[in-house]
Amino acid sequence: MKNRLRVLRAEAAWTQADLAERLGVSRQAVNALETEKHDPSLDLAYRISALFSQPVEAIFTNPHRAPTKGEPGDSEI
């Protein structure tokens, strides 16, 4: 799953270890999310969303979901 986690973490000037501590996960878990090797659980996605005060959809993008009308990738002809 594509995500903006690395960008958001950098904007907050946090290390992976800082973010991991705030989320209650390991630094390796943060790395796996940032490198898109693993998708977050729903609970973790909501905790990340709350931590950065952004909707889940603003942080995570499901590449397998078809865009809805008005979203980027919507091909209205």
All heavy atoms as a GROMACS GRO file, in nm:
protein
  602
    1MET      N    1   0.085  -0.117   0.000
    1MET     CA    2   0.000   0.000   0.000
    1MET      C    3   0.090   0.124   0.000
    1MET      O    4   0.181   0.134   0.080
    1MET     CB    5  -0.090  -0.003   0.124
    1MET     CG    6  -0.180   0.114   0.136
    1MET     SD    7  -0.292   0.110   0.277
    1MET     CE    8  -0.378  -0.042   0.252
    2LYS      N    9   0.064   0.213  -0.093
    2LYS     CA   10   0.140   0.338  -0.098
    2LYS      C   11   0.107   0.422   0.026
    2LYS      O   12  -0.005   0.417   0.076
    2LYS     CB   13   0.103   0.417  -0.222
    2LYS     CG   14   0.134   0.346  -0.350
    2LYS     CD   15   0.265   0.390  -0.400
    2LYS     CE   16   0.293   0.322  -0.533
    2LYS     NZ   17   0.433   0.296  -0.548
    3ASN      N   18   0.207   0.497   0.074
    3ASN     CA   19   0.181   0.583   0.190
    3ASN      C   20   0.276   0.702   0.192
    3ASN      O   21   0.377   0.703   0.122
    3ASN     CB   22   0.191   0.502   0.319
    3ASN     CG   23   0.331   0.456   0.350
    3ASN    OD1   24   0.416   0.535   0.386
    3ASN    ND2   25   0.358   0.326   0.335
    4ARG      N   26   0.239   0.799   0.273
    4ARG     CA   27   0.317   0.922   0.290
    4ARG      C   28   0.387   0.925   0.426
    4ARG      O   29   0.428   1.030   0.473
    4ARG     CB   30   0.224   1.042   0.279
    4ARG     CG   31   0.154   1.056   0.147
    4ARG     CD   32   0.064   1.180   0.140
    4ARG     NE   33   0.137   1.299   0.178
    4ARG     CZ   34   0.103   1.379   0.281
    4ARG    NH1   35  -0.002   1.354   0.354
    4ARG    NH2   36   0.174   1.485   0.311
    5LEU      N   37   0.402   0.810   0.488
    5LEU     CA   38   0.453   0.804   0.624
    5LEU      C   39   0.592   0.864   0.637
    5LEU      O   40   0.619   0.942   0.728
    5LEU     CB   41   0.452   0.659   0.672
    5LEU     CG   42   0.468   0.637   0.822
    5LEU    CD1   43   0.368   0.718   0.902
    5LEU    CD2   44   0.453   0.489   0.853
    6ARG      N   45   0.681   0.832   0.547
    6ARG     CA   46   0.819   0.885   0.555
    6ARG      C   47   0.819   1.038   0.545
    6ARG      O   48   0.890   1.105   0.619
    6ARG     CB   49   0.904   0.825   0.443
    6ARG     CG   50   1.049   0.870   0.449
    6ARG     CD   51   1.131   0.801   0.346
    6ARG     NE   52   1.127   0.658   0.377
    6ARG     CZ   53   1.210   0.569   0.330
    6ARG    NH1   54   1.304   0.604   0.246
    6ARG    NH2   55   1.199   0.442   0.362
    7VAL      N   56   0.738   1.091   0.455
    7VAL     CA   57   0.730   1.237   0.438
    7VAL      C   58   0.675   1.303   0.565
    7VAL      O   59   0.731   1.401   0.614
    7VAL     CB   60   0.641   1.272   0.317
    7VAL    CG1   61   0.612   1.421   0.309
    7VAL    CG2   62   0.704   1.222   0.189
    8LEU      N   63   0.568   1.247   0.619
    8LEU     CA   64   0.508   1.304   0.740
    8LEU      C   65   0.604   1.296   0.858
    8LEU      O   66   0.615   1.390   0.936
    8LEU     CB   67   0.378   1.232   0.774
    8LEU     CG   68   0.266   1.251   0.672
    8LEU    CD1   69   0.150   1.157   0.703
    8LEU    CD2   70   0.219   1.396   0.672
    9ARG      N   71   0.676   1.185   0.868
    9ARG     CA   72   0.773   1.169   0.977
    9ARG      C   73   0.885   1.272   0.963
    9ARG      O   74   0.925   1.336   1.060
    9ARG     CB   75   0.830   1.026   0.976
    9ARG     CG   76   0.934   1.003   1.083
    9ARG     CD   77   0.986   0.862   1.082
    9ARG     NE   78   1.047   0.820   0.958
    9ARG     CZ   79   1.170   0.853   0.918
    9ARG    NH1   80   1.246   0.930   0.994
    9ARG    NH2   81   1.218   0.809   0.803
   10ALA      N   82   0.933   1.291   0.841
   10ALA     CA   83   1.040   1.388   0.817
   10ALA      C   84   0.994   1.530   0.848
   10ALA      O   85   1.069   1.609   0.906
   10ALA     CB   86   1.089   1.378   0.673
   11GLU      N   87   0.870   1.562   0.810
   11GLU     CA   88   0.816   1.696   0.839
   11GLU      C   89   0.808   1.720   0.989
   11GLU      O   90   0.823   1.834   1.035
   11GLU     CB   91   0.678   1.712   0.775
   11GLU     CG   92   0.683   1.725   0.624
   11GLU     CD   93   0.545   1.726   0.560
   11GLU    OE1   94   0.443   1.703   0.630
   11GLU    OE2   95   0.539   1.750   0.438
   12ALA      N   96   0.785   1.613   1.066
   12ALA     CA   97   0.779   1.626   1.212
   12ALA      C   98   0.918   1.621   1.275
   12ALA      O   99   0.932   1.638   1.396
   12ALA     CB  100   0.692   1.514   1.270
   13ALA      N  101   1.021   1.598   1.193
   13ALA     CA  102   1.160   1.587   1.238
   13ALA      C  103   1.178   1.473   1.339
   13ALA      O  104   1.250   1.486   1.438
   13ALA     CB  105   1.211   1.720   1.295
   14TRP      N  106   1.110   1.360   1.312
   14TRP     CA  107   1.120   1.241   1.396
   14TRP      C  108   1.203   1.136   1.326
   14TRP      O  109   1.198   1.122   1.204
   14TRP     CB  110   0.982   1.182   1.424
   14TRP     CG  111   0.890   1.266   1.505
   14TRP    CD1  112   0.924   1.367   1.590
   14TRP    CD2  113   0.748   1.258   1.509
   14TRP    NE1  114   0.811   1.421   1.647
   14TRP    CE2  115   0.702   1.356   1.599
   14TRP    CE3  116   0.656   1.177   1.445
   14TRP    CZ2  117   0.568   1.375   1.627
   14TRP    CZ3  118   0.521   1.195   1.473
   14TRP    CH2  119   0.478   1.293   1.563
   15THR      N  120   1.276   1.058   1.405
   15THR     CA  121   1.344   0.941   1.352
   15THR      C  122   1.241   0.828   1.345
   15THR      O  123   1.132   0.838   1.400
   15THR     CB  124   1.459   0.897   1.443
   15THR    OG1  125   1.405   0.856   1.570
   15THR    CG2  126   1.561   1.010   1.463
   16GLN      N  127   1.279   0.719   1.281
   16GLN     CA  128   1.192   0.602   1.281
   16GLN      C  129   1.168   0.555   1.424
   16GLN      O  130   1.057   0.514   1.459
   16GLN     CB  131   1.251   0.489   1.197
   16GLN     CG  132   1.242   0.514   1.049
   16GLN     CD  133   1.293   0.398   0.966
   16GLN    OE1  134   1.364   0.310   1.016
   16GLN    NE2  135   1.257   0.398   0.838
   17ALA      N  136   1.271   0.562   1.508
   17ALA     CA  137   1.257   0.521   1.648
   17ALA      C  138   1.160   0.612   1.722
   17ALA      O  139   1.080   0.563   1.804
   17ALA     CB  140   1.393   0.520   1.717
   18ASP      N  141   1.164   0.742   1.694
   18ASP     CA  142   1.070   0.836   1.757
   18ASP      C  143   0.926   0.800   1.722
   18ASP      O  144   0.839   0.794   1.809
   18ASP     CB  145   1.097   0.980   1.712
   18ASP     CG  146   1.229   1.037   1.759
   18ASP    OD1  147   1.280   0.992   1.864
   18ASP    OD2  148   1.282   1.126   1.688
   19LEU      N  149   0.902   0.778   1.593
   19LEU     CA  150   0.767   0.744   1.548
   19LEU      C  151   0.723   0.610   1.607
   19LEU      O  152   0.610   0.597   1.653
   19LEU     CB  153   0.761   0.740   1.395
   19LEU     CG  154   0.626   0.703   1.335
   19LEU    CD1  155   0.515   0.797   1.384
   19LEU    CD2  156   0.634   0.703   1.182
   20ALA      N  157   0.814   0.514   1.607
   20ALA     CA  158   0.782   0.383   1.663
   20ALA      C  159   0.739   0.394   1.809
   20ALA      O  160   0.639   0.332   1.850
   20ALA     CB  161   0.903   0.290   1.650
   21GLU      N  162   0.810   0.473   1.885
   21GLU     CA  163   0.776   0.491   2.027
   21GLU      C  164   0.638   0.554   2.043
   21GLU      O  165   0.558   0.511   2.125
   21GLU     CB  166   0.882   0.577   2.096
   21GLU     CG  167   0.859   0.592   2.245
   21GLU     CD  168   0.970   0.671   2.313
   21GLU    OE1  169   1.084   0.672   2.263
   21GLU    OE2  170   0.940   0.734   2.416
   22ARG      N  171   0.609   0.653   1.962
   22ARG     CA  172   0.478   0.720   1.969
   22ARG      C  173   0.363   0.626   1.931
   22ARG      O  174   0.252   0.642   1.980
   22ARG     CB  175   0.477   0.844   1.879
   22ARG     CG  176   0.557   0.959   1.935
   22ARG     CD  177   0.571   1.071   1.832
   22ARG     NE  178   0.622   1.193   1.890
   22ARG     CZ  179   0.751   1.218   1.913
   22ARG    NH1  180   0.842   1.127   1.885
   22ARG    NH2  181   0.788   1.333   1.966
   23LEU      N  182   0.392   0.530   1.843
   23LEU     CA  183   0.288   0.437   1.797
   23LEU      C  184   0.284   0.307   1.877
   23LEU      O  185   0.191   0.229   1.862
   23LEU     CB  186   0.311   0.404   1.649
   23LEU     CG  187   0.293   0.519   1.551
   23LEU    CD1  188   0.338   0.477   1.412
   23LEU    CD2  189   0.148   0.567   1.550
   24GLY      N  190   0.388   0.283   1.958
   24GLY     CA  191   0.393   0.159   2.034
   24GLY      C  192   0.428   0.039   1.950
   24GLY      O  193   0.380  -0.072   1.974
   25VAL      N  194   0.513   0.061   1.848
   25VAL     CA  195   0.560  -0.049   1.762
   25VAL      C  196   0.712  -0.042   1.756
   25VAL      O  197   0.774   0.051   1.807
   25VAL     CB  198   0.500  -0.040   1.619
   25VAL    CG1  199   0.348  -0.050   1.622
   25VAL    CG2  200   0.544   0.087   1.547
   26SER      N  201   0.774  -0.138   1.689
   26SER     CA  202   0.919  -0.138   1.675
   26SER      C  203   0.964  -0.046   1.562
   26SER      O  204   0.885  -0.013   1.472
   26SER     CB  205   0.970  -0.280   1.648
   26SER     OG  206   0.928  -0.322   1.519
   27ARG      N  207   1.090  -0.008   1.567
   27ARG     CA  208   1.146   0.073   1.459
   27ARG      C  209   1.143  -0.006   1.329
   27ARG      O  210   1.118   0.048   1.221
   27ARG     CB  211   1.291   0.114   1.491
   27ARG     CG  212   1.350   0.208   1.385
   27ARG     CD  213   1.500   0.207   1.381
   27ARG     NE  214   1.560   0.076   1.362
   27ARG     CZ  215   1.567   0.013   1.243
   27ARG    NH1  216   1.516   0.066   1.134
   27ARG    NH2  217   1.624  -0.105   1.234
   28GLN      N  218   1.161  -0.137   1.339
   28GLN     CA  219   1.157  -0.222   1.220
   28GLN      C  220   1.018  -0.222   1.158
   28GLN      O  221   1.004  -0.226   1.035
   28GLN     CB  222   1.199  -0.366   1.255
   28GLN     CG  223   1.345  -0.378   1.291
   28GLN     CD  224   1.377  -0.347   1.438
   28GLN    OE1  225   1.291  -0.300   1.513
   28GLN    NE2  226   1.500  -0.372   1.478
   29ALA      N  227   0.915  -0.214   1.240
   29ALA     CA  228   0.777  -0.208   1.189
   29ALA      C  229   0.756  -0.077   1.112
   29ALA      O  230   0.695  -0.077   1.005
   29ALA     CB  231   0.677  -0.219   1.302
   30VAL      N  232   0.808   0.033   1.164
   30VAL     CA  233   0.798   0.162   1.094
   30VAL      C  234   0.871   0.154   0.961
   30VAL      O  235   0.820   0.198   0.858
   30VAL     CB  236   0.852   0.277   1.182
   30VAL    CG1  237   0.865   0.406   1.101
   30VAL    CG2  238   0.763   0.300   1.302
   31ASN      N  239   0.990   0.095   0.962
   31ASN     CA  240   1.066   0.081   0.838
   31ASN      C  241   0.990  -0.002   0.736
   31ASN      O  242   0.986   0.033   0.617
   31ASN     CB  243   1.203   0.018   0.868
   31ASN     CG  244   1.285   0.003   0.741
   31ASN    OD1  245   1.279  -0.100   0.675
   31ASN    ND2  246   1.360   0.107   0.709
   32ALA      N  247   0.929  -0.112   0.780
   32ALA     CA  248   0.853  -0.198   0.688
   32ALA      C  249   0.733  -0.124   0.629
   32ALA      O  250   0.699  -0.144   0.512
   32ALA     CB  251   0.807  -0.324   0.761
   33LEU      N  252   0.671  -0.037   0.707
   33LEU     CA  253   0.560   0.043   0.655
   33LEU      C  254   0.610   0.145   0.554
   33LEU      O  255   0.553   0.161   0.445
   33LEU     CB  256   0.487   0.114   0.768
   33LEU     CG  257   0.408   0.028   0.864
   33LEU    CD1  258   0.362   0.111   0.984
   33LEU    CD2  259   0.290  -0.036   0.794
   34GLU      N  260   0.717   0.216   0.590
   34GLU     CA  261   0.770   0.320   0.502
   34GLU      C  262   0.820   0.265   0.368
   34GLU      O  263   0.807   0.331   0.266
   34GLU     CB  264   0.884   0.395   0.570
   34GLU     CG  265   0.838   0.488   0.679
   34GLU     CD  266   0.949   0.572   0.737
   34GLU    OE1  267   1.068   0.553   0.701
   34GLU    OE2  268   0.918   0.660   0.819
   35THR      N  269   0.875   0.145   0.371
   35THR     CA  270   0.927   0.086   0.247
   35THR      C  271   0.821   0.003   0.176
   35THR      O  272   0.850  -0.063   0.077
   35THR     CB  273   1.051  -0.001   0.276
   35THR    OG1  274   1.017  -0.102   0.371
   35THR    CG2  275   1.166   0.084   0.327
   36GLU      N  276   0.698   0.006   0.230
   36GLU     CA  277   0.581  -0.060   0.172
   36GLU      C  278   0.599  -0.212   0.162
   36GLU      O  279   0.543  -0.277   0.074
   36GLU     CB  280   0.547   0.002   0.036
   36GLU     CG  281   0.514   0.150   0.050
   36GLU     CD  282   0.498   0.224  -0.081
   36GLU    OE1  283   0.505   0.160  -0.188
   36GLU    OE2  284   0.481   0.346  -0.076
   37LYS      N  285   0.676  -0.267   0.256
   37LYS     CA  286   0.692  -0.413   0.263
   37LYS      C  287   0.574  -0.476   0.336
   37LYS      O  288   0.544  -0.592   0.315
   37LYS     CB  289   0.823  -0.449   0.331
   37LYS     CG  290   0.944  -0.414   0.249
   37LYS     CD  291   1.072  -0.451   0.316
   37LYS     CE  292   1.188  -0.412   0.226
   37LYS     NZ  293   1.316  -0.423   0.291
   38HIS      N  294   0.511  -0.398   0.424
   38HIS     CA  295   0.395  -0.445   0.499
   38HIS      C  296   0.290  -0.335   0.504
   38HIS      O  297   0.324  -0.217   0.508
   38HIS     CB  298   0.433  -0.484   0.642
   38HIS     CG  299   0.520  -0.605   0.649
   38HIS    ND1  300   0.473  -0.732   0.627
   38HIS    CD2  301   0.652  -0.617   0.673
   38HIS    CE1  302   0.573  -0.818   0.638
   38HIS    NE2  303   0.683  -0.750   0.666
   39ASP      N  304   0.165  -0.376   0.505
   39ASP     CA  305   0.055  -0.282   0.522
   39ASP      C  306   0.019  -0.275   0.670
   39ASP      O  307   0.031  -0.374   0.742
   39ASP     CB  308  -0.069  -0.329   0.445
   39ASP     CG  309  -0.047  -0.325   0.294
   39ASP    OD1  310   0.041  -0.250   0.249
   39ASP    OD2  311  -0.119  -0.398   0.223
   40PRO      N  312  -0.026  -0.160   0.716
   40PRO     CA  313  -0.062  -0.149   0.858
   40PRO      C  314  -0.195  -0.219   0.887
   40PRO      O  315  -0.279  -0.232   0.798
   40PRO     CB  316  -0.077   0.003   0.878
   40PRO     CG  317  -0.125   0.051   0.744
   40PRO     CD  318  -0.051  -0.035   0.644
   41SER      N  319  -0.210  -0.262   1.010
   41SER     CA  320  -0.341  -0.311   1.052
   41SER      C  321  -0.435  -0.190   1.053
   41SER      O  322  -0.390  -0.075   1.052
   41SER     CB  323  -0.333  -0.371   1.192
   41SER     OG  324  -0.301  -0.270   1.287
   42LEU      N  325  -0.563  -0.216   1.057
   42LEU     CA  326  -0.660  -0.107   1.063
   42LEU      C  327  -0.637  -0.023   1.188
   42LEU      O  328  -0.638   0.101   1.182
   42LEU     CB  329  -0.802  -0.163   1.059
   42LEU     CG  330  -0.915  -0.060   1.048
   42LEU    CD1  331  -0.897   0.028   0.925
   42LEU    CD2  332  -1.048  -0.132   1.043
   43ASP      N  333  -0.612  -0.088   1.300
   43ASP     CA  334  -0.587  -0.017   1.425
   43ASP      C  335  -0.464   0.073   1.412
   43ASP      O  336  -0.468   0.190   1.451
   43ASP     CB  337  -0.567  -0.118   1.539
   43ASP     CG  338  -0.531  -0.048   1.669
   43ASP    OD1  339  -0.616   0.027   1.722
   43ASP    OD2  340  -0.417  -0.068   1.717
   44LEU      N  341  -0.357   0.022   1.356
   44LEU     CA  342  -0.235   0.102   1.341
   44LEU      C  343  -0.257   0.217   1.244
   44LEU      O  344  -0.210   0.328   1.268
   44LEU     CB  345  -0.118   0.014   1.297
   44LEU     CG  346   0.017   0.084   1.283
   44LEU    CD1  347   0.057   0.156   1.412
   44LEU    CD2  348   0.123  -0.016   1.241
   45ALA      N  349  -0.328   0.193   1.136
   45ALA     CA  350  -0.356   0.300   1.040
   45ALA      C  351  -0.433   0.414   1.109
   45ALA      O  352  -0.404   0.531   1.086
   45ALA     CB  353  -0.436   0.246   0.922
   46TYR      N  354  -0.529   0.378   1.194
   46TYR     CA  355  -0.604   0.482   1.267
   46TYR      C  356  -0.516   0.555   1.368
   46TYR      O  357  -0.530   0.676   1.386
   46TYR     CB  358  -0.727   0.422   1.336
   46TYR     CG  359  -0.844   0.401   1.244
   46TYR    CD1  360  -0.900   0.276   1.226
   46TYR    CD2  361  -0.898   0.508   1.173
   46TYR    CE1  362  -1.007   0.257   1.140
   46TYR    CE2  363  -1.005   0.490   1.087
   46TYR     CZ  364  -1.059   0.365   1.072
   46TYR     OH  365  -1.166   0.346   0.986
   47ARG      N  366  -0.425   0.484   1.433
   47ARG     CA  367  -0.334   0.550   1.528
   47ARG      C  368  -0.240   0.646   1.455
   47ARG      O  369  -0.214   0.757   1.503
   47ARG     CB  370  -0.254   0.447   1.609
   47ARG     CG  371  -0.341   0.378   1.713
   47ARG     CD  372  -0.259   0.294   1.807
   47ARG     NE  373  -0.229   0.166   1.741
   47ARG     CZ  374  -0.118   0.096   1.756
   47ARG    NH1  375  -0.022   0.140   1.835
   47ARG    NH2  376  -0.101  -0.017   1.693
   48ILE      N  377  -0.192   0.605   1.337
   48ILE     CA  378  -0.106   0.693   1.256
   48ILE      C  379  -0.186   0.815   1.213
   48ILE      O  380  -0.138   0.929   1.221
   48ILE     CB  381  -0.050   0.617   1.135
   48ILE    CG1  382   0.049   0.509   1.183
   48ILE    CG2  383   0.015   0.712   1.036
   48ILE    CD1  384   0.088   0.409   1.076
   49SER      N  385  -0.307   0.793   1.169
   49SER     CA  386  -0.396   0.901   1.128
   49SER      C  387  -0.415   1.003   1.241
   49SER      O  388  -0.404   1.124   1.220
   49SER     CB  389  -0.530   0.842   1.084
   49SER     OG  390  -0.626   0.941   1.065
   50ALA      N  391  -0.443   0.953   1.358
   50ALA     CA  392  -0.465   1.042   1.474
   50ALA      C  393  -0.337   1.116   1.510
   50ALA      O  394  -0.340   1.236   1.542
   50ALA     CB  395  -0.515   0.961   1.593
   51LEU      N  396  -0.224   1.047   1.507
   51LEU     CA  397  -0.096   1.110   1.544
   51LEU      C  398  -0.064   1.227   1.453
   51LEU      O  399  -0.017   1.331   1.499
   51LEU     CB  400   0.015   1.004   1.538
   51LEU     CG  401   0.155   1.051   1.578
   51LEU    CD1  402   0.158   1.094   1.724
   51LEU    CD2  403   0.256   0.941   1.553
   52PHE      N  404  -0.091   1.212   1.324
   52PHE     CA  405  -0.060   1.319   1.229
   52PHE      C  406  -0.180   1.409   1.201
   52PHE      O  407  -0.170   1.499   1.118
   52PHE     CB  408  -0.006   1.260   1.099
   52PHE     CG  409   0.132   1.201   1.114
   52PHE    CD1  410   0.152   1.064   1.113
   52PHE    CD2  411   0.242   1.283   1.131
   52PHE    CE1  412   0.278   1.010   1.128
   52PHE    CE2  413   0.369   1.231   1.145
   52PHE     CZ  414   0.388   1.093   1.144
   53SER      N  415  -0.292   1.385   1.268
   53SER     CA  416  -0.413   1.466   1.252
   53SER      C  417  -0.455   1.476   1.106
   53SER      O  418  -0.488   1.584   1.055
   53SER     CB  419  -0.394   1.606   1.312
   53SER     OG  420  -0.366   1.596   1.448
   54GLN      N  421  -0.453   1.363   1.038
   54GLN     CA  422  -0.494   1.358   0.898
   54GLN      C  423  -0.582   1.234   0.878
   54GLN      O  424  -0.563   1.134   0.946
   54GLN     CB  425  -0.372   1.348   0.806
   54GLN     CG  426  -0.287   1.472   0.807
   54GLN     CD  427  -0.186   1.472   0.694
   54GLN    OE1  428  -0.201   1.401   0.594
   54GLN    NE2  429  -0.082   1.551   0.710
   55PRO      N  430  -0.674   1.239   0.783
   55PRO     CA  431  -0.754   1.120   0.757
   55PRO      C  432  -0.667   1.006   0.703
   55PRO      O  433  -0.564   1.030   0.639
   55PRO     CB  434  -0.855   1.165   0.651
   55PRO     CG  435  -0.820   1.303   0.612
   55PRO     CD  436  -0.709   1.352   0.699
   56VAL      N  437  -0.707   0.886   0.730
   56VAL     CA  438  -0.633   0.768   0.682
   56VAL      C  439  -0.608   0.779   0.532
   56VAL      O  440  -0.498   0.750   0.484
   56VAL     CB  441  -0.711   0.638   0.716
   56VAL    CG1  442  -0.648   0.518   0.649
   56VAL    CG2  443  -0.718   0.617   0.866
   57GLU      N  444  -0.710   0.822   0.458
   57GLU     CA  445  -0.699   0.831   0.312
   57GLU      C  446  -0.594   0.932   0.265
   57GLU      O  447  -0.548   0.924   0.152
   57GLU     CB  448  -0.835   0.867   0.249
   57GLU     CG  449  -0.943   0.766   0.274
   57GLU     CD  450  -1.014   0.784   0.409
   57GLU    OE1  451  -0.982   0.879   0.484
   57GLU    OE2  452  -1.100   0.702   0.441
   58ALA      N  453  -0.560   1.027   0.350
   58ALA     CA  454  -0.457   1.126   0.315
   58ALA      C  455  -0.317   1.069   0.335
   58ALA      O  456  -0.220   1.123   0.282
   58ALA     CB  457  -0.475   1.252   0.398
   59ILE      N  458  -0.306   0.960   0.410
   59ILE     CA  459  -0.176   0.900   0.439
   59ILE      C  460  -0.153   0.774   0.357
   59ILE      O  461  -0.045   0.751   0.304
   59ILE     CB  462  -0.164   0.868   0.590
   59ILE    CG1  463  -0.180   0.997   0.671
   59ILE    CG2  464  -0.030   0.800   0.621
   59ILE    CD1  465  -0.192   0.976   0.820
   60PHE      N  466  -0.258   0.692   0.345
   60PHE     CA  467  -0.247   0.563   0.276
   60PHE      C  468  -0.332   0.561   0.150
   60PHE      O  469  -0.444   0.608   0.151
   60PHE     CB  470  -0.291   0.450   0.369
   60PHE     CG  471  -0.207   0.439   0.492
   60PHE    CD1  472  -0.249   0.496   0.611
   60PHE    CD2  473  -0.085   0.373   0.490
   60PHE    CE1  474  -0.171   0.488   0.725
   60PHE    CE2  475  -0.007   0.364   0.604
   60PHE     CZ  476  -0.050   0.422   0.722
   61THR      N  477  -0.278   0.504   0.044
   61THR     CA  478  -0.348   0.491  -0.082
   61THR      C  479  -0.349   0.344  -0.123
   61THR      O  480  -0.243   0.282  -0.130
   61THR     CB  481  -0.279   0.573  -0.193
   61THR    OG1  482  -0.267   0.707  -0.148
   61THR    CG2  483  -0.358   0.569  -0.322
   62ASN      N  484  -0.466   0.291  -0.148
   62ASN     CA  485  -0.478   0.153  -0.193
   62ASN      C  486  -0.465   0.150  -0.344
   62ASN      O  487  -0.555   0.197  -0.414
   62ASN     CB  488  -0.611   0.094  -0.149
   62ASN     CG  489  -0.627  -0.051  -0.186
   62ASN    OD1  490  -0.549  -0.106  -0.263
   62ASN    ND2  491  -0.729  -0.113  -0.132
   63PRO      N  492  -0.356   0.096  -0.398
   63PRO     CA  493  -0.338   0.098  -0.544
   63PRO      C  494  -0.434   0.004  -0.617
   63PRO      O  495  -0.447   0.012  -0.739
   63PRO     CB  496  -0.193   0.050  -0.562
   63PRO     CG  497  -0.165  -0.032  -0.441
   63PRO     CD  498  -0.246   0.031  -0.330
   64HIS      N  499  -0.505  -0.081  -0.545
   64HIS     CA  500  -0.597  -0.176  -0.608
   64HIS      C  501  -0.741  -0.126  -0.612
   64HIS      O  502  -0.827  -0.190  -0.667
   64HIS     CB  503  -0.592  -0.310  -0.535
   64HIS     CG  504  -0.454  -0.367  -0.533
   64HIS    ND1  505  -0.390  -0.412  -0.646
   64HIS    CD2  506  -0.366  -0.382  -0.432
   64HIS    CE1  507  -0.269  -0.454  -0.615
   64HIS    NE2  508  -0.252  -0.437  -0.486
   65ARG      N  509  -0.766  -0.010  -0.552
   65ARG     CA  510  -0.901   0.047  -0.550
   65ARG      C  511  -0.917   0.142  -0.667
   65ARG      O  512  -0.832   0.228  -0.691
   65ARG     CB  513  -0.924   0.123  -0.418
   65ARG     CG  514  -1.066   0.177  -0.404
   65ARG     CD  515  -1.083   0.254  -0.275
   65ARG     NE  516  -1.009   0.379  -0.273
   65ARG     CZ  517  -1.049   0.493  -0.328
   65ARG    NH1  518  -1.161   0.499  -0.394
   65ARG    NH2  519  -0.975   0.601  -0.318
   66ALA      N  520  -1.026   0.128  -0.738
   66ALA     CA  521  -1.054   0.218  -0.849
   66ALA      C  522  -1.088   0.356  -0.794
   66ALA      O  523  -1.160   0.366  -0.694
   66ALA     CB  524  -1.170   0.166  -0.932
   67PRO      N  525  -1.036   0.463  -0.854
   67PRO     CA  526  -1.068   0.597  -0.806
   67PRO      C  527  -1.216   0.627  -0.824
   67PRO      O  528  -1.278   0.581  -0.919
   67PRO     CB  529  -0.982   0.690  -0.891
   67PRO     CG  530  -0.940   0.610  -1.008
   67PRO     CD  531  -0.948   0.465  -0.970
   68THR      N  532  -1.270   0.704  -0.731
   68THR     CA  533  -1.409   0.746  -0.743
   68THR      C  534  -1.414   0.878  -0.818
   68THR      O  535  -1.312   0.944  -0.837
   68THR     CB  536  -1.476   0.761  -0.604
   68THR    OG1  537  -1.402   0.856  -0.529
   68THR    CG2  538  -1.481   0.629  -0.531
   69LYS      N  539  -1.531   0.917  -0.861
   69LYS     CA  540  -1.548   1.039  -0.940
   69LYS      C  541  -1.485   1.158  -0.869
   69LYS      O  542  -1.509   1.183  -0.753
   69LYS     CB  543  -1.696   1.064  -0.962
   69LYS     CG  544  -1.724   1.175  -1.058
   69LYS     CD  545  -1.870   1.187  -1.088
   69LYS     CE  546  -1.894   1.296  -1.188
   69LYS     NZ  547  -2.030   1.300  -1.232
   70GLY      N  548  -1.401   1.231  -0.942
   70GLY     CA  549  -1.337   1.350  -0.889
   70GLY      C  550  -1.201   1.326  -0.830
   70GLY      O  551  -1.129   1.420  -0.800
   71GLU      N  552  -1.160   1.200  -0.812
   71GLU     CA  553  -1.027   1.170  -0.759
   71GLU      C  554  -0.926   1.164  -0.873
   71GLU      O  555  -0.964   1.136  -0.987
   71GLU     CB  556  -1.026   1.035  -0.686
   71GLU     CG  557  -1.093   1.037  -0.552
   71GLU     CD  558  -1.076   0.904  -0.480
   71GLU    OE1  559  -1.058   0.801  -0.547
   71GLU    OE2  560  -1.082   0.904  -0.356
   72PRO      N  561  -0.797   1.186  -0.842
   72PRO     CA  562  -0.696   1.170  -0.946
   72PRO      C  563  -0.705   1.030  -1.005
   72PRO      O  564  -0.725   0.933  -0.935
   72PRO     CB  565  -0.564   1.189  -0.871
   72PRO     CG  566  -0.602   1.268  -0.748
   72PRO     CD  567  -0.743   1.227  -0.715
   73GLY      N  568  -0.695   1.021  -1.136
   73GLY     CA  569  -0.705   0.892  -1.204
   73GLY      C  570  -0.844   0.865  -1.256
   73GLY      O  571  -0.867   0.771  -1.329
   74ASP      N  572  -0.940   0.949  -1.217
   74ASP     CA  573  -1.077   0.936  -1.267
   74ASP      C  574  -1.076   0.984  -1.411
   74ASP      O  575  -1.040   1.096  -1.441
   74ASP     CB  576  -1.171   1.022  -1.180
   74ASP     CG  577  -1.314   1.021  -1.231
   74ASP    OD1  578  -1.352   0.924  -1.298
   74ASP    OD2  579  -1.387   1.116  -1.200
   75SER      N  580  -1.115   0.899  -1.501
   75SER     CA  581  -1.112   0.936  -1.643
   75SER      C  582  -1.252   0.965  -1.694
   75SER      O  583  -1.316   0.882  -1.757
   75SER     CB  584  -1.046   0.825  -1.724
   75SER     OG  585  -1.115   0.703  -1.705
   76GLU      N  586  -1.299   1.085  -1.664
   76GLU     CA  587  -1.430   1.128  -1.712
   76GLU      C  588  -1.415   1.172  -1.856
   76GLU      O  589  -1.333   1.254  -1.889
   76GLU     CB  590  -1.479   1.247  -1.628
   76GLU     CG  591  -1.599   1.214  -1.546
   76GLU     CD  592  -1.650   1.337  -1.476
   76GLU    OE1  593  -1.604   1.362  -1.365
   76GLU    OE2  594  -1.734   1.407  -1.534
   77ILE      N  595  -1.497   1.116  -1.943
   77ILE     CA  596  -1.488   1.153  -2.086
   77ILE      C  597  -1.623   1.207  -2.130
   77ILE      O  598  -1.725   1.163  -2.100
   77ILE     CB  599  -1.449   1.031  -2.174
   77ILE    CG1  600  -1.311   0.987  -2.131
   77ILE    CG2  601  -1.454   1.064  -2.319
   77ILE    CD1  602  -1.261   0.863  -2.202
   0.00000   0.00000   0.00000
